[in-house]
Amino acid sequence: MGYIIPKIMDRSHLQKLLREYKQGIKKEEEILSSLRNFSYESLGFATVDHHRTLRQGFPEVILCEGKTSAQIASIAKAIAKEGNPLLATRASAKDFKAIKKVVPKAHFHESARAVTANEPEEDGENKKQILVVTAGTSDIPVAEEAILTARMMRQHVETLFDVGVAGIHRLLTQSTKLQHADVIIVVAGMDGALPSVVGGLVSVPVIAVPTSAGYGASFQGLAPLLTMLNSCSAGITVVNIDNGFGAGFAASLITKRKV
């Protein structure tokens, strides 16, 4: 059985904050700032951060790798209670079955290797767009993780798959799609050259994701990672190998910013 631990706030402190807000002594933003580290839930083997939404705009995300299915299910139950959005990455079919028992509304996204529940609707007021581009079809699973992450954060996402440098005309004919994007995620393995090409064509942030797709000398994604880190195109940010989640999260934070 989990339990809630007030990390900083106790009842008297909370009552004091509410009184100060009611009396106009403290502004709303000051109250929210005071609540940012309010509570977490201990499960013994994990400590679920229930106020991450307040701090970062999205609940804690479960990385399933390295955890047992039973542990994953317990964490998922704690996060998804009261209708909160749930995202579990690097999940197996076995993990999904365990989650489904305690979160009946859970869905398994096989290509993205992810489980979701209580999926939020797209933010209709945010007109910004994330475009996810892949060099090859083998890069799509990592791209799907990025897409799913961004959509769970209520972002509008478009896709452009299999337009790598081996057939660069496929990318160049999509210039309209590239120009309409506010942030572009480029997912590539092999030589990892595509982000540099895209970065040279657009004036928006480009997030490069190296993948482990490739032959022996790609070193499980190290070769495209180094290519992307050494890109001569300005405005490119690089995340870790196969880190679609990190790219989707970062892109969402960018598009959620109000100009």
C-alpha positions as CSV (number, residue, x, y, z in Angstrom):
1,M,0.0,0.0,0.0
2,G,1.4,3.4,-1.0
3,Y,1.2,6.5,1.1
4,I,1.5,10.2,0.5
5,I,4.3,12.0,2.1
6,P,4.1,15.8,2.4
7,K,7.6,16.8,1.4
8,I,7.5,20.5,2.4
9,M,3.9,21.3,3.0
10,D,1.8,20.4,6.0
11,R,-1.8,21.3,6.7
12,S,-1.1,24.5,8.6
13,H,1.3,25.7,5.9
14,L,-1.2,25.0,3.2
15,Q,-4.0,26.8,5.1
16,K,-1.6,29.7,5.6
17,L,-0.9,29.9,1.8
18,L,-4.7,29.7,1.0
19,R,-5.4,32.5,3.5
20,E,-2.6,34.7,2.0
21,Y,-4.0,34.1,-1.5
22,K,-7.6,34.9,-0.5
23,Q,-6.4,38.1,1.2
24,G,-4.4,39.1,-1.9
25,I,-1.0,38.9,0.0
26,K,0.3,36.2,-2.4
27,K,-0.4,36.0,-6.2
28,E,-1.5,32.8,-7.9
29,E,1.9,32.1,-9.4
30,E,3.5,32.3,-5.9
31,I,1.1,29.7,-4.6
32,L,1.8,27.4,-7.5
33,S,5.5,27.8,-7.0
34,S,5.1,26.8,-3.3
35,L,3.2,23.7,-4.3
36,R,5.7,22.4,-6.8
37,N,7.4,20.0,-4.4
38,F,4.4,19.2,-2.3
39,S,4.1,15.4,-2.4
40,Y,5.2,12.0,-3.7
41,E,4.0,8.5,-3.2
42,S,6.3,5.7,-1.9
43,L,5.7,2.2,-3.3
44,G,8.8,0.8,-1.5
45,F,10.7,0.0,-4.7
46,A,9.7,3.3,-6.4
47,T,8.8,6.8,-5.4
48,V,6.1,8.3,-7.7
49,D,6.4,12.0,-8.2
50,H,2.8,13.3,-8.3
51,H,3.7,16.9,-8.8
52,R,5.7,16.5,-11.9
53,T,2.8,17.8,-14.0
54,L,2.9,21.0,-12.0
55,R,6.6,21.4,-12.5
56,Q,7.1,20.1,-16.1
57,G,3.6,20.0,-17.6
58,F,3.3,16.2,-17.8
59,P,3.1,13.3,-15.3
60,E,6.1,11.1,-14.6
61,V,6.8,8.7,-17.5
62,I,7.7,5.0,-16.8
63,L,10.8,3.6,-18.4
64,C,10.0,-0.1,-18.4
65,E,13.4,-1.5,-19.2
66,G,15.1,-2.8,-16.0
67,K,11.8,-3.2,-14.1
68,T,9.6,-6.2,-13.5
69,S,6.1,-6.3,-15.0
70,A,4.7,-6.2,-11.5
71,Q,6.7,-3.1,-10.6
72,I,5.6,-1.4,-13.8
73,A,2.0,-2.2,-13.1
74,S,2.1,-0.8,-9.6
75,I,3.7,2.4,-10.8
76,A,1.2,2.7,-13.7
77,K,-1.7,2.3,-11.3
78,A,-0.3,5.1,-9.0
79,I,0.2,7.5,-12.0
80,A,-3.1,6.8,-13.8
81,K,-5.4,7.1,-10.9
82,E,-8.0,9.8,-11.0
83,G,-7.7,9.9,-14.8
84,N,-4.1,11.2,-15.1
85,P,-2.4,10.6,-18.4
86,L,-0.1,7.5,-18.5
87,L,2.9,6.9,-20.7
88,A,5.2,3.9,-20.3
89,T,8.1,3.6,-22.7
90,R,10.1,0.5,-23.8
91,A,7.3,-1.7,-22.8
92,S,6.9,-5.4,-23.8
93,A,3.6,-7.2,-24.5
94,K,4.1,-8.8,-21.0
95,D,4.4,-5.4,-19.4
96,F,1.2,-4.3,-21.2
97,K,-0.7,-7.3,-19.9
98,A,0.3,-6.5,-16.4
99,I,-0.6,-2.8,-16.7
100,K,-4.0,-3.7,-18.4
101,K,-5.0,-5.6,-15.3
102,V,-4.8,-2.5,-13.1
103,V,-5.4,0.2,-15.7
104,P,-8.2,-1.2,-17.9
105,K,-8.1,1.7,-20.3
106,A,-4.5,1.1,-21.2
107,H,-3.5,0.7,-24.9
108,F,-0.4,-1.0,-26.3
109,H,1.5,0.7,-29.2
110,E,3.6,-2.2,-30.5
111,S,5.7,-0.2,-33.0
112,A,6.6,2.5,-30.4
113,R,7.0,-0.1,-27.7
114,A,4.8,2.0,-25.4
115,V,1.7,1.9,-23.3
116,T,-0.7,4.8,-22.8
117,A,-3.9,5.4,-20.9
118,N,-6.1,8.4,-20.3
119,E,-4.9,10.0,-23.5
120,P,-5.6,13.7,-23.6
121,E,-7.1,15.5,-26.6
122,E,-4.9,17.6,-28.8
123,D,-4.6,21.3,-27.7
124,G,-6.9,23.0,-30.1
125,E,-5.7,26.5,-29.1
126,N,-2.0,25.7,-30.0
127,K,-1.7,26.0,-33.7
128,K,2.0,25.0,-33.8
129,Q,3.1,21.8,-35.5
130,I,5.7,19.2,-34.9
131,L,7.0,17.4,-38.0
132,V,8.7,14.0,-37.5
133,V,10.9,12.9,-40.3
134,T,12.7,9.6,-40.8
135,A,15.6,8.7,-43.0
136,G,14.4,5.1,-43.5
137,T,11.7,2.7,-42.7
138,S,13.9,1.0,-40.1
139,D,13.9,4.3,-38.1
140,I,10.1,4.4,-37.8
141,P,9.9,2.6,-34.4
142,V,12.0,5.3,-32.7
143,A,10.0,8.0,-34.6
144,E,6.8,6.4,-33.3
145,E,8.0,6.8,-29.8
146,A,8.6,10.5,-30.4
147,I,5.2,10.9,-32.1
148,L,3.3,9.2,-29.3
149,T,5.1,11.3,-26.7
150,A,4.3,14.5,-28.4
151,R,0.7,13.6,-28.9
152,M,0.4,12.6,-25.2
153,M,1.5,16.1,-24.5
154,R,-1.4,17.4,-26.6
155,Q,0.7,18.4,-29.6
156,H,-0.2,18.3,-33.3
157,V,2.2,16.0,-35.2
158,E,2.7,15.4,-38.9
159,T,5.0,12.8,-40.3
160,L,7.3,12.3,-43.3
161,F,8.8,8.8,-43.5
162,D,11.6,7.3,-45.6
163,V,13.1,10.4,-47.2
164,G,16.8,9.8,-46.5
165,V,19.8,11.1,-48.4
166,A,20.0,8.0,-50.6
167,G,17.1,9.5,-52.5
168,I,17.3,13.1,-51.5
169,H,14.6,14.1,-54.1
170,R,12.0,12.5,-51.9
171,L,12.8,15.1,-49.2
172,L,13.1,18.1,-51.6
173,T,9.7,17.6,-53.0
174,Q,8.2,18.0,-49.5
175,S,9.5,21.6,-49.0
176,T,6.0,22.9,-48.2
177,K,5.6,20.4,-45.3
178,L,9.0,21.3,-44.0
179,Q,8.3,25.0,-44.1
180,H,5.0,24.7,-42.2
181,A,6.6,23.0,-39.2
182,D,7.4,24.8,-36.0
183,V,9.8,22.1,-34.8
184,I,11.2,19.2,-36.8
185,I,12.4,15.9,-35.3
186,V,14.7,14.0,-37.7
187,V,15.3,10.4,-37.0
188,A,18.2,8.6,-38.8
189,G,20.5,5.7,-38.5
190,M,23.3,4.6,-40.9
191,D,25.4,7.7,-41.7
192,G,23.0,10.0,-39.8
193,A,23.3,12.7,-42.5
194,L,19.6,13.7,-42.9
195,P,19.4,16.2,-39.9
196,S,22.2,18.3,-41.5
197,V,20.3,18.4,-44.8
198,V,17.0,19.4,-43.1
199,G,18.8,21.9,-40.9
200,G,20.1,23.7,-44.0
201,L,16.6,24.0,-45.5
202,V,14.6,25.4,-42.6
203,S,14.6,28.2,-40.0
204,V,13.1,26.3,-37.1
205,P,14.6,24.1,-34.4
206,V,15.7,20.7,-35.6
207,I,16.0,17.8,-33.0
208,A,18.2,15.0,-34.3
209,V,17.7,11.5,-33.1
210,P,20.4,8.9,-34.0
211,T,19.1,5.3,-34.2
212,S,20.9,2.0,-33.9
213,A,19.7,1.0,-37.4
214,G,22.6,0.2,-39.6
215,Y,25.5,-2.2,-40.3
216,G,28.5,-3.1,-38.1
217,A,30.5,0.1,-38.5
218,S,27.5,2.2,-37.3
219,F,28.4,0.8,-33.8
220,Q,24.7,0.6,-32.7
221,G,24.1,4.2,-33.4
222,L,27.4,5.8,-32.4
223,A,28.3,6.7,-35.9
224,P,25.1,8.7,-36.7
225,L,25.3,10.2,-33.2
226,L,28.8,11.6,-34.0
227,T,27.7,12.8,-37.4
228,M,24.8,14.7,-35.9
229,L,27.0,16.2,-33.1
230,N,29.4,17.4,-35.8
231,S,26.7,18.9,-38.1
232,C,27.6,22.1,-39.9
233,S,24.0,23.1,-40.0
234,A,23.1,25.6,-37.3
235,G,20.2,25.1,-35.0
236,I,20.4,21.3,-34.6
237,T,20.0,19.7,-31.1
238,V,20.9,16.1,-30.7
239,V,19.4,13.6,-28.2
240,N,20.7,10.2,-27.2
241,I,20.7,7.1,-29.4
242,D,17.1,5.7,-30.0
243,N,15.7,8.4,-27.7
244,G,12.4,9.1,-29.4
245,F,10.9,10.0,-26.1
246,G,13.4,12.7,-25.3
247,A,12.9,14.2,-28.8
248,G,9.1,14.2,-28.5
249,F,9.2,15.7,-25.0
250,A,11.7,18.5,-26.0
251,A,9.7,19.4,-29.2
252,S,6.5,19.6,-27.2
253,L,8.1,22.0,-24.6
254,I,9.2,24.2,-27.5
255,T,5.8,24.3,-29.2
256,K,4.0,24.9,-25.9
257,R,6.0,28.1,-25.3
258,K,3.8,31.2,-25.8
259,V,5.3,33.8,-28.0
